[in-house]
């Protein structure tokens, strides 16, 4: 992927230098509530803190990483480069949507903020922690990312190449687009009215965000920013965070009724759909029930 490092965007909130990434005072759980959930999580082996978080992540919650907070630490050259890549992607994705959203929907795009943190921090949706993975919080319209997730992505069998990382950022900003279009609110209302459909609606919402990430990728391909190898890395990343792949890795079995993000095939299929078509209209996962879209064999992708 052709991009140029150049510092951090004005839309980045860098909380990595704060001990624990910002603490727990104020909105969210509070320190007492956090300690209570921490003790319960350690005793039962279940991730109750992750369950508390109500934002949307690129991958289902992982419980393999330590929850222990750490104090301020130096930024390595590798982390500095990763932060600049996230920043570049954030600006490029938002610049793209500032053009596409009015053209395709008649609605203006409102910029989101992206929070870089380590270990844990506060969000409008409660506690954000590294093991939750990147997520978008509709309550404060911000994306939250701990850069250590790129190591987790690699562990899951995905690529952590530049475009694979960019895909994750674009996916989370896809949730912001859904929020601006009112799709997020509609899904929340439907889930409240019919709780038995909550997981299915969550899958459709996540697959649409994958497709919207593909719409941005379509734009980068038109501008000759990405190449064939980049597209392969993006699809590998999408496949690695499929519910079926993660469940198979974690416990050796798959439970489709518990899916919240979609299978590897679905995630790749919808990302590719957005990449091929380049339009929001092509991303109506709710109409198809998340079924893997049929690829256009005439497409160059």
Secondary structure, DSSP 4 states (H G I P E B T S, - for coil): ---------TTEEE-TTSGGGS-S-SSSSHHHHHHHHHHHHHHH---HHHHH--SEESS-----S--------PPPHHHHHHHHHHHHHHHHHHHHHHHHHHHHHSPPP---EEEE-SSEEEETTEEEEGGG-SEEETTTTEEEE-TTHHHHHHHTT---SHHHHHHHHHHHHHHHHHHHHTHHHHHHHHHHH-GGGHHHHHHHHHHHHHHHHHHHHHHHHHTT---HHHHHHHHHHHHHT-HHHHHHHHHS---GGG-SS--HHHHHHHHHHHHHH-SGGGG-HHHHTTPPPPP-TTS--
